[in-house]
Amino acid sequence: SLPMVTIPAGVTRIGYDAFANCWNLALAPLPTALQEIGENAFSWCDKLSEVTIPAGVKKIGEGAFAGCNSLLTITVADGNANYIVVDGVLFNKEKTTLVQYPAGRVATSYVIPKEVTSIGESAFNGAKNLTAVTLPAGVTEIGNGAFANCVKLTSITIPAAVKTIGGIAFGYCQELTEIKVEAANTAYTSVDGVLFDKSKKTLIKYPEGRNATAYAIFAGVTNIEGYAFEGS
């Protein structure tokens, strides 16, 4: 039932999960002395509509603002040496890591900037309006739960450079019908829209939006990853 929070001026750290699932929290101004925001600190605060990262913040934990369904944009105060915002989306200063895409944005598609090589854990978690995301050629890492709960995402293509895909990266994407992988990728492959490791011994993710009532896992598969068929 908490609608707002006034964090004391001297606070320098907000801990892990500190305000997670405060569904009515609409306003939580961050103190200027703040240096660290813990993982999932404000995750799933459904009514949180605005966030300004103070200039002194040095570390933002993964998924700090994931699933905030009313969050349209993120702002970073002038002078911050560690983070930057481009069109309302939060990145590290070098723009090599996409830290957080505001889940409340109304846009149905998003093109990740070409400089990005890493998509952070829960970076797009809960982005309920996205139907398409374009990953740049240089991306090498997709974090845990990066696209989880993107309930309207219909298809995604994994670039050739990707070496690591975290757990439940595409979990609970109810309309996802296919996961494509560029042929030159040496770590992953796609067979009929289903994601496997390159050797095709591990089935990683079966898209939840497929309408098929049956699926035959082909010979050679020795491992089915956790949550591979979750929601199907």
Secondary structure per residue as TSV (DSSP state, phi and psi in degrees):
chain	resnum	aa	ss	phi	psi
A	1	S	-	360.0	0.9
A	2	L	-	-72.3	114.1
A	3	P	-	-88.0	-25.8
A	4	M	B	-153.8	159.1
A	5	V	-	-134.0	136.5
A	6	T	-	-111.5	106.4
A	7	I	-	-87.1	128.6
A	8	P	-	-55.4	148.5
A	9	A	T	-59.9	-29.8
A	10	G	T	-86.9	-1.6
A	11	V	-	-67.9	129.5
A	12	T	-	-109.7	-14.2
A	13	R	E	-142.9	133.7
A	14	I	E	-110.2	123.3
A	15	G	-	-77.4	173.8
A	16	Y	T	-54.4	127.7
A	17	D	T	61.1	18.8
A	18	A	T	-55.2	-42.3
A	19	F	T	-123.7	19.5
A	20	A	T	-58.4	140.0
A	21	N	T	63.1	23.7
A	22	C	-	-83.1	83.9
A	23	W	T	-64.8	-23.4
A	24	N	T	-100.5	2.6
A	25	L	-	-72.2	110.1
A	26	A	-	-103.3	-23.8
A	27	L	B	-140.7	125.9
A	28	A	-	-149.4	75.4
A	29	P	-	-59.8	134.9
A	30	L	-	-92.8	134.1
A	31	P	-	-67.5	150.3
A	32	T	T	-67.1	-21.8
A	33	A	T	-79.5	-7.0
A	34	L	-	-61.0	135.6
A	35	Q	-	-120.0	-23.8
A	36	E	E	-144.0	135.7
A	37	I	E	-117.5	120.4
A	38	G	-	-72.1	167.2
A	39	E	T	-57.5	134.7
A	40	N	T	57.3	22.0
A	41	A	T	-55.9	-39.6
A	42	F	T	-122.3	22.9
A	43	S	T	-64.3	142.2
A	44	W	T	58.3	31.9
A	45	C	-	-85.5	89.7
A	46	D	T	-59.7	-28.2
A	47	K	T	-102.5	1.1
A	48	L	-	-66.7	116.5
A	49	S	-	-105.2	-17.2
A	50	E	-	-150.4	146.2
A	51	V	E	-141.3	130.1
A	52	T	E	-120.6	119.1
A	53	I	E	-81.8	119.5
A	54	P	-	-61.9	160.5
A	55	A	T	-63.7	-27.3
A	56	G	T	-89.3	0.8
A	57	V	-	-69.1	125.0
A	58	K	-	-104.2	-24.1
A	59	K	E	-144.1	130.8
A	60	I	E	-121.0	118.6
A	61	G	-	-67.5	158.3
A	62	E	T	-64.0	136.6
A	63	G	T	69.1	21.1
A	64	A	T	-57.1	-33.4
A	65	F	T	-126.0	26.9
A	66	A	T	-67.3	142.7
A	67	G	T	69.6	17.2
A	68	C	-	-82.3	94.9
A	69	N	T	-68.2	-14.5
A	70	S	T	-104.4	-0.7
A	71	L	-	-80.8	113.3
A	72	L	-	-95.6	-28.1
A	73	T	-	-156.0	155.9
A	74	I	E	-119.5	140.6
A	75	T	E	-119.3	143.3
A	76	V	E	-118.0	129.6
A	77	A	-	-64.2	148.1
A	78	D	T	-56.9	140.3
A	79	G	T	95.2	-5.3
A	80	N	-	-69.0	127.8
A	81	A	S	-91.6	-3.6
A	82	N	S	-118.0	-22.4
A	83	Y	E	-135.1	155.5
A	84	I	E	-145.6	153.0
A	85	V	E	-116.3	133.6
A	86	V	E	-123.8	115.1
A	87	D	T	53.7	40.7
A	88	G	T	82.8	-2.7
A	89	V	E	-102.4	137.7
A	90	L	E	-91.4	130.1
A	91	F	E	-130.4	163.2
A	92	N	E	-68.5	167.8
A	93	K	T	-60.1	-34.3
A	94	E	T	-80.9	-7.6
A	95	K	S	64.7	25.6
A	96	T	-	-92.7	-20.1
A	97	T	E	-121.8	125.1
A	98	L	E	-85.7	113.8
A	99	V	E	-87.2	-48.6
A	100	Q	E	-154.4	125.2
A	101	Y	-	-97.6	125.1
A	102	P	-	-64.0	121.5
A	103	A	T	-66.4	-19.8
A	104	G	T	-87.7	-2.1
A	105	R	-	-58.0	142.5
A	106	V	-	-87.6	-12.7
A	107	A	-	-59.2	142.9
A	108	T	S	-95.4	-9.1
A	109	S	E	-142.8	158.1
A	110	Y	E	-151.7	134.1
A	111	V	E	-105.9	114.0
A	112	I	-	-69.9	132.8
A	113	P	-	-56.0	149.3
A	114	K	T	-65.3	-21.2
A	115	E	T	-73.5	-18.6
A	116	V	-	-70.8	129.6
A	117	T	-	-115.4	-14.9
A	118	S	E	-137.3	132.5
A	119	I	E	-105.8	114.8
A	120	G	-	-65.2	163.4
A	121	E	T	-58.5	129.3
A	122	S	T	60.6	23.2
A	123	A	T	-58.7	-37.8
A	124	F	T	-112.8	9.6
A	125	N	T	-54.8	121.7
A	126	G	T	84.9	6.7
A	127	A	-	-71.6	87.8
A	128	K	T	-73.7	-16.1
A	129	N	T	-99.0	-11.3
A	130	L	-	-73.1	126.3
A	131	T	S	-105.2	-19.4
A	132	A	E	-149.5	137.7
A	133	V	E	-131.8	130.9
A	134	T	E	-103.2	118.8
A	135	L	-	-90.2	139.1
A	136	P	-	-75.1	159.6
A	137	A	T	-61.5	-27.4
A	138	G	T	-87.0	0.2
A	139	V	-	-66.1	129.1
A	140	T	-	-113.6	-18.3
A	141	E	E	-138.8	133.7
A	142	I	E	-120.8	116.8
A	143	G	-	-73.8	169.3
A	144	N	T	-54.7	131.4
A	145	G	T	61.2	21.1
A	146	A	T	-55.9	-40.3
A	147	F	T	-117.5	18.1
A	148	A	T	-61.4	145.6
A	149	N	T	62.8	20.7
A	150	C	-	-84.3	83.5
A	151	V	T	-71.1	-12.6
A	152	K	T	-110.5	-0.5
A	153	L	-	-65.6	125.1
A	154	T	-	-102.9	-28.6
A	155	S	E	-158.4	151.3
A	156	I	E	-148.6	147.8
A	157	T	E	-117.1	125.0
A	158	I	E	-87.3	120.2
A	159	P	-	-66.4	164.8
A	160	A	T	-63.5	-28.9
A	161	A	T	-79.9	-11.9
A	162	V	-	-65.3	126.0
A	163	K	-	-109.7	-24.8
A	164	T	E	-136.1	129.1
A	165	I	E	-123.6	118.7
A	166	G	-	-73.3	168.8
A	167	G	T	-61.4	143.6
A	168	I	T	51.2	32.4
A	169	A	T	-59.4	-30.9
A	170	F	T	-122.8	29.6
A	171	G	T	-71.9	143.9
A	172	Y	T	62.8	29.1
A	173	C	-	-94.2	90.4
A	174	Q	T	-68.4	-19.8
A	175	E	T	-110.4	8.6
A	176	L	-	-73.3	116.9
A	177	T	-	-104.0	-18.2
A	178	E	E	-157.2	145.4
A	179	I	E	-118.4	115.5
A	180	K	E	-98.3	151.1
A	181	V	E	-132.5	129.6
A	182	E	-	-61.0	141.7
A	183	A	T	-59.6	-30.9
A	184	A	T	-79.0	-5.0
A	185	N	-	-64.9	131.3
A	186	T	S	-95.7	-5.9
A	187	A	S	-108.5	-28.7
A	188	Y	E	-135.8	160.4
A	189	T	E	-149.5	165.6
A	190	S	E	-125.8	134.3
A	191	V	E	-122.9	111.4
A	192	D	T	54.4	39.1
A	193	G	T	83.9	-0.7
A	194	V	E	-99.8	137.1
A	195	L	E	-88.7	128.2
A	196	F	E	-129.9	164.5
A	197	D	E	-71.7	168.8
A	198	K	T	-62.2	-33.6
A	199	S	T	-77.2	-9.0
A	200	K	S	62.9	28.5
A	201	K	-	-96.3	-20.4
A	202	T	E	-119.8	121.9
A	203	L	E	-87.2	117.6
A	204	I	E	-94.6	-47.6
A	205	K	E	-153.0	125.8
A	206	Y	-	-98.1	122.0
A	207	P	-	-61.5	129.7
A	208	E	T	-69.3	-22.3
A	209	G	T	-85.7	-0.8
A	210	R	-	-67.1	143.2
A	211	N	-	-91.3	-6.2
A	212	A	-	-60.5	143.4
A	213	T	S	-96.8	-5.6
A	214	A	-	-147.3	152.0
A	215	Y	-	-147.9	127.1
A	216	A	-	-101.1	114.6
A	217	I	-	-73.8	124.4
A	218	F	-	-76.6	159.6
A	219	A	T	-58.8	142.4
A	220	G	T	109.5	-24.2
A	221	V	-	-72.8	124.0
A	222	T	-	-113.1	-10.0
A	223	N	E	-143.9	135.0
A	224	I	E	-116.4	116.2
A	225	E	-	-66.0	154.9
A	226	G	T	-56.7	137.0
A	227	Y	T	69.3	12.7
A	228	A	T	-57.4	-36.5
A	229	F	T	-112.7	12.6
A	230	E	T	-55.8	127.6
A	231	G	T	83.4	-2.9
A	232	S	-	-80.6	360.0
